Amino acid sequence: MLEVVQWDGLECVALRNSAVALLVTRSVGPRVISVGLADGPNILAALPDAQLACPDVGPWTFYGGHRLWVAPEVPARTYLPDDHPVAIEQSGRALSITQPADASGIQKSLRISLPEAAAPIVVVDHALLNHGRWPVECAAWAITQLPPDGTALIPQTQSRVDAAGVLPNRTLALWPYTDVTAPELLWGNRVIRLRGPLASGPLKLGWPNHDSWLGYAHGDVLFIKQARYAPGSAYYDQGSSSQVYANARFMELETLGPRTTLAPGATLTHREVWSLYPTRLADVSEAGVLSVLEGCNLAHTARYLEETSA
């Protein structure tokens, strides 16, 4: 039986094990509105009153939490409101959340599962189904909103493209409003850190994430999310499979699937694996971050990226 609770005026359904607890909205969505260690605070941003203008269809409400968008970013399609009730079904430690098809003909759904009974690990499968009459070129775009005063962790690959090491091995996409001299942006050879809250204006970075993880440290929790990178596949935004956006109100950790031509009736999927660690990042230097990451078993959680179901 679904465990229904109220959160900031929204009807939600709870999913939990002994280590982690989530709330998924049912009155709007699909949206993961809260996630945290068992008996711990919500680590996601709460933005019930923040809105964004959506051309021709009215305002889009942030709400906060984790959402699924459709890439590339085209306001008339991307910002379509998700203010209507969704269908939720539960099977053991998993919830399936399905939204009615939007005005573009795309139906969004999430499947959220807890693969272990006593570990703070969450598997999130994102799906886009084309109910339209024509093929649509798009990608799944998974966005996690977090409070503005944490530190985002952006890995930089160390692998070589060629044996001699003479070819470039990484790229970085920068949005027009990004100031690379912003004092909150701490450059590193292995991990770039973005330390909030931002006082110098919004910024956004994207990159082909060969390491398949990105993170966010806030208070006593380190949040890591992993998404498979497919070398040789085409990605939007100059090849960015991962992105980080930040402004004065929130930070966002974002992952994207490859560009796909979605035929009528076809579905594409994109998986993320989340893990929460009860760890405080007291030292935001690159050495301090690497020391904390050594205690995270990312190889263990990464195995869920390859499994067909969790």
DOKOLMAR-128058 format. One record per residue (C-alpha): residue number from 1; residue in three letters; chain; z, x, y. Coordinates in Angstrom, 1 decimal. Layout:
BEGIN
NODE; NUM; ALA; A; Z; X; Y
...
This chain:
BEGIN
NODE; 1; MET; A; 0.0; 0.0; 0.0
NODE; 2; LEU; A; -0.9; 1.2; 3.5
NODE; 3; GLU; A; 2.1; 2.4; 5.6
NODE; 4; VAL; A; 1.3; 0.8; 9.0
NODE; 5; VAL; A; 3.1; 2.1; 12.1
NODE; 6; GLN; A; 2.7; 1.9; 15.9
NODE; 7; TRP; A; 1.9; 4.9; 18.0
NODE; 8; ASP; A; 1.3; 4.8; 21.8
NODE; 9; GLY; A; 0.3; 1.2; 21.5
NODE; 10; LEU; A; -2.2; 1.9; 18.7
NODE; 11; GLU; A; -1.9; 0.5; 15.2
NODE; 12; CYS; A; -2.0; 3.5; 12.8
NODE; 13; VAL; A; -1.7; 4.3; 9.1
NODE; 14; ALA; A; 0.5; 7.1; 7.9
NODE; 15; LEU; A; -0.3; 9.7; 5.3
NODE; 16; ARG; A; 2.3; 12.3; 4.2
NODE; 17; ASN; A; 3.6; 14.6; 1.5
NODE; 18; SER; A; 6.8; 16.5; 1.5
NODE; 19; ALA; A; 5.4; 19.2; 3.9
NODE; 20; VAL; A; 3.1; 17.4; 6.4
NODE; 21; ALA; A; 2.7; 14.0; 8.0
NODE; 22; LEU; A; -0.3; 12.4; 9.7
NODE; 23; LEU; A; -1.1; 9.2; 11.6
NODE; 24; VAL; A; -4.7; 7.8; 11.5
NODE; 25; THR; A; -5.6; 5.1; 14.0
NODE; 26; ARG; A; -6.7; 1.7; 12.7
NODE; 27; SER; A; -7.1; -0.3; 15.9
NODE; 28; VAL; A; -9.6; 2.3; 17.2
NODE; 29; GLY; A; -11.3; 5.3; 15.8
NODE; 30; PRO; A; -11.9; 7.0; 13.5
NODE; 31; ARG; A; -9.2; 9.3; 14.9
NODE; 32; VAL; A; -6.3; 11.4; 13.5
NODE; 33; ILE; A; -3.8; 10.8; 16.3
NODE; 34; SER; A; -0.9; 12.8; 15.0
NODE; 35; VAL; A; -0.2; 15.7; 12.6
NODE; 36; GLY; A; 2.8; 17.9; 12.2
NODE; 37; LEU; A; 5.1; 19.5; 9.7
NODE; 38; ALA; A; 7.3; 17.0; 7.9
NODE; 39; ASP; A; 10.0; 15.8; 10.4
NODE; 40; GLY; A; 8.4; 18.0; 13.0
NODE; 41; PRO; A; 6.7; 17.1; 16.3
NODE; 42; ASN; A; 3.0; 16.1; 16.7
NODE; 43; ILE; A; 1.0; 19.2; 17.3
NODE; 44; LEU; A; -2.0; 17.4; 18.7
NODE; 45; ALA; A; -2.7; 16.4; 22.3
NODE; 46; ALA; A; -1.7; 12.8; 23.4
NODE; 47; LEU; A; -4.1; 11.5; 26.1
NODE; 48; PRO; A; -3.9; 7.7; 25.9
NODE; 49; ASP; A; -5.0; 7.2; 29.5
NODE; 50; ALA; A; -7.7; 9.9; 29.9
NODE; 51; GLN; A; -11.2; 8.6; 30.1
NODE; 52; LEU; A; -14.7; 10.0; 30.4
NODE; 53; ALA; A; -17.7; 8.1; 31.9
NODE; 54; CYS; A; -20.2; 7.1; 29.3
NODE; 55; PRO; A; -23.6; 6.3; 30.9
NODE; 56; ASP; A; -24.7; 2.7; 30.5
NODE; 57; VAL; A; -21.9; 1.7; 28.1
NODE; 58; GLY; A; -18.7; 2.1; 30.0
NODE; 59; PRO; A; -15.7; 4.5; 29.8
NODE; 60; TRP; A; -14.9; 6.6; 26.7
NODE; 61; THR; A; -11.2; 7.0; 26.1
NODE; 62; PHE; A; -9.9; 10.3; 24.8
NODE; 63; TYR; A; -6.7; 9.1; 23.1
NODE; 64; GLY; A; -6.1; 12.6; 21.9
NODE; 65; GLY; A; -5.9; 13.9; 18.4
NODE; 66; HIS; A; -8.9; 14.7; 16.2
NODE; 67; ARG; A; -12.3; 13.0; 16.4
NODE; 68; LEU; A; -15.8; 13.1; 15.0
NODE; 69; TRP; A; -18.7; 13.4; 17.5
NODE; 70; VAL; A; -22.5; 13.7; 17.0
NODE; 71; ALA; A; -24.1; 16.9; 18.2
NODE; 72; PRO; A; -26.0; 17.9; 20.2
NODE; 73; GLU; A; -24.1; 16.8; 23.3
NODE; 74; VAL; A; -26.2; 14.0; 24.8
NODE; 75; PRO; A; -23.9; 11.8; 26.9
NODE; 76; ALA; A; -25.7; 8.5; 26.2
NODE; 77; ARG; A; -25.2; 9.0; 22.4
NODE; 78; THR; A; -22.3; 11.5; 22.1
NODE; 79; TYR; A; -19.9; 9.6; 24.4
NODE; 80; LEU; A; -20.3; 6.2; 22.8
NODE; 81; PRO; A; -16.8; 4.5; 22.8
NODE; 82; ASP; A; -14.8; 4.2; 19.6
NODE; 83; ASP; A; -12.5; 1.4; 20.8
NODE; 84; HIS; A; -13.0; -1.0; 17.9
NODE; 85; PRO; A; -11.0; -1.4; 14.7
NODE; 86; VAL; A; -11.9; 0.7; 11.6
NODE; 87; ALA; A; -11.6; 0.0; 7.9
NODE; 88; ILE; A; -9.0; 2.2; 6.1
NODE; 89; GLU; A; -8.6; 2.5; 2.3
NODE; 90; GLN; A; -6.0; 4.5; 0.5
NODE; 91; SER; A; -6.2; 6.3; -2.9
NODE; 92; GLY; A; -3.2; 8.3; -3.7
NODE; 93; ARG; A; -2.8; 11.1; -1.1
NODE; 94; ALA; A; -6.1; 10.3; 0.6
NODE; 95; LEU; A; -7.3; 7.9; 3.3
NODE; 96; SER; A; -10.9; 6.8; 3.8
NODE; 97; ILE; A; -11.6; 5.6; 7.4
NODE; 98; THR; A; -14.9; 4.0; 8.3
NODE; 99; GLN; A; -16.2; 2.9; 11.7
NODE; 100; PRO; A; -18.9; 0.3; 12.1
NODE; 101; ALA; A; -22.3; 1.8; 13.0
NODE; 102; ASP; A; -22.5; 2.5; 16.8
NODE; 103; ALA; A; -25.3; 1.6; 19.2
NODE; 104; SER; A; -27.3; 4.6; 18.1
NODE; 105; GLY; A; -27.3; 3.5; 14.5
NODE; 106; ILE; A; -24.9; 6.2; 13.3
NODE; 107; GLN; A; -21.8; 5.3; 11.3
NODE; 108; LYS; A; -18.9; 7.7; 11.3
NODE; 109; SER; A; -16.3; 8.1; 8.6
NODE; 110; LEU; A; -13.5; 10.4; 7.7
NODE; 111; ARG; A; -11.8; 11.1; 4.4
NODE; 112; ILE; A; -8.4; 12.7; 4.8
NODE; 113; SER; A; -6.6; 14.1; 1.8
NODE; 114; LEU; A; -3.5; 16.1; 1.0
NODE; 115; PRO; A; -4.6; 18.3; -2.0
NODE; 116; GLU; A; -1.1; 19.6; -2.8
NODE; 117; ALA; A; 2.1; 17.6; -3.0
NODE; 118; ALA; A; 4.3; 20.1; -1.3
NODE; 119; ALA; A; 2.1; 22.1; 1.1
NODE; 120; PRO; A; 1.1; 21.6; 4.7
NODE; 121; ILE; A; -2.6; 21.6; 3.9
NODE; 122; VAL; A; -5.0; 18.8; 4.9
NODE; 123; VAL; A; -8.7; 18.4; 3.9
NODE; 124; VAL; A; -10.8; 16.4; 6.3
NODE; 125; ASP; A; -14.3; 15.3; 5.3
NODE; 126; HIS; A; -16.5; 14.1; 8.1
NODE; 127; ALA; A; -19.6; 12.0; 7.4
NODE; 128; LEU; A; -22.5; 10.6; 9.4
NODE; 129; LEU; A; -24.6; 7.8; 7.9
NODE; 130; ASN; A; -27.9; 6.9; 9.5
NODE; 131; HIS; A; -28.3; 3.1; 9.6
NODE; 132; GLY; A; -31.3; 3.3; 11.9
NODE; 133; ARG; A; -35.0; 3.0; 11.1
NODE; 134; TRP; A; -36.0; 6.6; 12.1
NODE; 135; PRO; A; -34.8; 10.1; 11.2
NODE; 136; VAL; A; -32.3; 11.6; 13.6
NODE; 137; GLU; A; -31.8; 15.3; 14.1
NODE; 138; CYS; A; -28.1; 15.9; 14.6
NODE; 139; ALA; A; -25.0; 17.6; 13.3
NODE; 140; ALA; A; -21.4; 16.6; 12.6
NODE; 141; TRP; A; -19.1; 17.8; 15.4
NODE; 142; ALA; A; -15.4; 17.9; 14.5
NODE; 143; ILE; A; -13.1; 18.2; 17.5
NODE; 144; THR; A; -9.3; 18.7; 17.5
NODE; 145; GLN; A; -7.5; 18.2; 20.8
NODE; 146; LEU; A; -4.3; 20.2; 21.3
NODE; 147; PRO; A; -1.8; 20.6; 24.2
NODE; 148; PRO; A; -2.9; 22.8; 27.1
NODE; 149; ASP; A; -0.1; 25.4; 26.9
NODE; 150; GLY; A; -0.8; 27.0; 23.6
NODE; 151; THR; A; -2.9; 30.0; 22.6
NODE; 152; ALA; A; -6.3; 29.6; 20.9
NODE; 153; LEU; A; -7.3; 32.3; 18.4
NODE; 154; ILE; A; -11.0; 33.2; 18.2
NODE; 155; PRO; A; -12.0; 35.6; 15.4
NODE; 156; GLN; A; -14.6; 38.2; 15.8
NODE; 157; THR; A; -16.4; 39.3; 12.7
NODE; 158; GLN; A; -16.2; 43.0; 11.6
NODE; 159; SER; A; -18.9; 42.8; 8.9
NODE; 160; ARG; A; -22.2; 44.7; 9.4
NODE; 161; VAL; A; -25.6; 43.2; 9.4
NODE; 162; ASP; A; -27.2; 46.4; 8.0
NODE; 163; ALA; A; -25.8; 49.4; 6.1
NODE; 164; ALA; A; -26.2; 51.8; 9.0
NODE; 165; GLY; A; -24.4; 49.5; 11.5
NODE; 166; VAL; A; -27.1; 49.9; 14.2
NODE; 167; LEU; A; -27.9; 46.2; 14.5
NODE; 168; PRO; A; -25.8; 43.7; 16.4
NODE; 169; ASN; A; -23.4; 41.7; 14.3
NODE; 170; ARG; A; -22.1; 38.9; 16.7
NODE; 171; THR; A; -23.1; 36.7; 19.5
NODE; 172; LEU; A; -21.1; 34.6; 22.0
NODE; 173; ALA; A; -22.3; 31.5; 23.8
NODE; 174; LEU; A; -21.0; 30.8; 27.3
NODE; 175; TRP; A; -21.2; 27.5; 29.1
NODE; 176; PRO; A; -22.2; 27.5; 32.8
NODE; 177; TYR; A; -18.7; 26.7; 34.1
NODE; 178; THR; A; -17.1; 29.5; 32.0
NODE; 179; ASP; A; -15.6; 32.4; 34.1
NODE; 180; VAL; A; -15.3; 35.4; 31.8
NODE; 181; THR; A; -12.9; 37.0; 34.2
NODE; 182; ALA; A; -10.4; 34.2; 33.8
NODE; 183; PRO; A; -6.9; 35.7; 33.4
NODE; 184; GLU; A; -6.2; 33.3; 30.5
NODE; 185; LEU; A; -9.0; 34.9; 28.5
NODE; 186; LEU; A; -7.6; 37.9; 26.5
NODE; 187; TRP; A; -10.4; 39.9; 25.0
NODE; 188; GLY; A; -10.1; 41.7; 21.7
NODE; 189; ASN; A; -12.3; 43.4; 19.2
NODE; 190; ARG; A; -11.0; 41.3; 16.2
NODE; 191; VAL; A; -9.4; 38.3; 17.9
NODE; 192; ILE; A; -10.1; 36.9; 21.3
NODE; 193; ARG; A; -7.1; 34.9; 22.7
NODE; 194; LEU; A; -7.3; 32.0; 25.2
NODE; 195; ARG; A; -3.8; 31.5; 26.6
NODE; 196; GLY; A; -3.0; 28.2; 28.3
NODE; 197; PRO; A; -2.5; 26.4; 30.4
NODE; 198; LEU; A; -5.6; 27.1; 32.4
NODE; 199; ALA; A; -5.3; 27.4; 36.1
NODE; 200; SER; A; -8.7; 28.9; 36.8
NODE; 201; GLY; A; -10.9; 25.9; 35.8
NODE; 202; PRO; A; -12.4; 24.8; 32.5
NODE; 203; LEU; A; -14.2; 27.2; 30.1
NODE; 204; LYS; A; -15.9; 27.1; 26.8
NODE; 205; LEU; A; -16.9; 29.7; 24.2
NODE; 206; GLY; A; -19.1; 29.3; 21.1
NODE; 207; TRP; A; -20.0; 31.6; 18.3
NODE; 208; PRO; A; -21.4; 31.8; 14.8
NODE; 209; ASN; A; -18.1; 31.9; 12.9
NODE; 210; HIS; A; -18.7; 34.2; 10.0
NODE; 211; ASP; A; -14.9; 34.3; 9.3
NODE; 212; SER; A; -14.9; 30.5; 9.0
NODE; 213; TRP; A; -11.5; 30.0; 10.7
NODE; 214; LEU; A; -10.0; 29.5; 14.1
NODE; 215; GLY; A; -6.5; 28.9; 15.2
NODE; 216; TYR; A; -4.0; 27.6; 17.8
NODE; 217; ALA; A; -0.4; 28.6; 18.3
NODE; 218; HIS; A; 2.0; 26.3; 20.0
NODE; 219; GLY; A; 5.8; 26.4; 19.9
NODE; 220; ASP; A; 6.9; 27.1; 16.4
NODE; 221; VAL; A; 3.7; 26.1; 14.7
NODE; 222; LEU; A; 0.5; 28.0; 14.0
NODE; 223; PHE; A; -2.4; 25.6; 13.3
NODE; 224; ILE; A; -5.4; 27.0; 11.4
NODE; 225; LYS; A; -8.6; 25.1; 10.7
NODE; 226; GLN; A; -11.4; 26.4; 8.5
NODE; 227; ALA; A; -15.0; 25.3; 8.1
NODE; 228; ARG; A; -17.7; 26.8; 6.0
NODE; 229; TYR; A; -20.4; 28.8; 7.9
NODE; 230; ALA; A; -23.8; 28.7; 6.3
NODE; 231; PRO; A; -25.7; 32.0; 7.1
NODE; 232; GLY; A; -29.4; 31.4; 7.8
NODE; 233; SER; A; -28.8; 27.8; 8.8
NODE; 234; ALA; A; -29.7; 26.5; 12.3
NODE; 235; TYR; A; -26.8; 25.5; 14.5
NODE; 236; TYR; A; -26.8; 23.9; 18.0
NODE; 237; ASP; A; -25.5; 25.7; 21.1
NODE; 238; GLN; A; -27.2; 29.0; 20.5
NODE; 239; GLY; A; -26.0; 29.2; 16.9
NODE; 240; SER; A; -22.4; 28.2; 17.5
NODE; 241; SER; A; -20.7; 26.9; 14.3
NODE; 242; SER; A; -17.3; 27.1; 16.1
NODE; 243; GLN; A; -16.4; 26.4; 19.7
NODE; 244; VAL; A; -13.2; 26.4; 21.9
NODE; 245; TYR; A; -13.0; 24.3; 25.1
NODE; 246; ALA; A; -10.1; 24.3; 27.5
NODE; 247; ASN; A; -9.1; 22.8; 30.8
NODE; 248; ALA; A; -5.8; 22.1; 32.5
NODE; 249; ARG; A; -5.0; 19.0; 30.3
NODE; 250; PHE; A; -5.9; 20.1; 26.8
NODE; 251; MET; A; -7.5; 22.6; 24.5
NODE; 252; GLU; A; -10.1; 21.8; 21.8
NODE; 253; LEU; A; -10.9; 23.6; 18.6
NODE; 254; GLU; A; -14.3; 22.5; 17.4
NODE; 255; THR; A; -16.5; 23.1; 14.4
NODE; 256; LEU; A; -20.1; 22.0; 13.8
NODE; 257; GLY; A; -22.2; 21.6; 10.7
NODE; 258; PRO; A; -25.8; 22.9; 10.5
NODE; 259; ARG; A; -28.6; 21.0; 12.3
NODE; 260; THR; A; -29.9; 18.3; 10.0
NODE; 261; THR; A; -32.7; 15.8; 10.0
NODE; 262; LEU; A; -30.9; 12.7; 8.9
NODE; 263; ALA; A; -33.3; 10.2; 7.2
NODE; 264; PRO; A; -32.7; 6.5; 7.4
NODE; 265; GLY; A; -30.0; 5.6; 4.8
NODE; 266; ALA; A; -29.0; 9.3; 4.4
NODE; 267; THR; A; -25.5; 10.8; 4.9
NODE; 268; LEU; A; -24.5; 14.3; 6.0
NODE; 269; THR; A; -21.0; 15.7; 5.5
NODE; 270; HIS; A; -18.9; 18.4; 7.1
NODE; 271; ARG; A; -15.5; 19.6; 5.7
NODE; 272; GLU; A; -12.6; 21.2; 7.5
NODE; 273; VAL; A; -9.4; 22.5; 5.9
NODE; 274; TRP; A; -6.2; 22.5; 8.1
NODE; 275; SER; A; -3.1; 24.5; 7.4
NODE; 276; LEU; A; 0.1; 24.5; 9.4
NODE; 277; TYR; A; 2.5; 27.4; 9.4
NODE; 278; PRO; A; 6.1; 27.4; 10.8
NODE; 279; THR; A; 5.5; 30.5; 12.8
NODE; 280; ARG; A; 6.0; 31.4; 16.4
NODE; 281; LEU; A; 3.5; 33.6; 18.1
NODE; 282; ALA; A; 5.9; 35.6; 20.2
NODE; 283; ASP; A; 3.4; 38.5; 20.9
NODE; 284; VAL; A; -0.1; 37.4; 22.0
NODE; 285; SER; A; -1.5; 40.9; 22.0
NODE; 286; GLU; A; -4.2; 41.5; 19.4
NODE; 287; ALA; A; -1.9; 43.5; 17.3
NODE; 288; GLY; A; 0.8; 40.8; 17.4
NODE; 289; VAL; A; -1.8; 38.1; 16.4
NODE; 290; LEU; A; -3.1; 40.2; 13.5
NODE; 291; SER; A; 0.5; 40.8; 12.3
NODE; 292; VAL; A; 1.1; 37.0; 12.2
NODE; 293; LEU; A; -2.2; 36.3; 10.5
NODE; 294; GLU; A; -1.3; 38.7; 7.7
NODE; 295; GLY; A; 1.3; 36.2; 6.6
NODE; 296; CYS; A; -1.2; 33.4; 6.4
NODE; 297; ASN; A; -2.8; 32.9; 3.0
NODE; 298; LEU; A; -6.3; 31.9; 4.3
NODE; 299; ALA; A; -7.9; 32.7; 1.0
NODE; 300; HIS; A; -5.8; 30.1; -0.7
NODE; 301; THR; A; -6.7; 27.3; 1.7
NODE; 302; ALA; A; -10.4; 28.4; 1.9
NODE; 303; ARG; A; -10.9; 27.5; -1.7
NODE; 304; TYR; A; -10.8; 23.8; -0.7
NODE; 305; LEU; A; -13.9; 24.4; 1.4
NODE; 306; GLU; A; -15.9; 24.8; -1.8
NODE; 307; GLU; A; -14.5; 22.0; -3.9
NODE; 308; THR; A; -16.4; 18.8; -4.0
NODE; 309; SER; A; -13.2; 16.7; -3.6
NODE; 310; ALA; A; -9.6; 17.3; -2.8
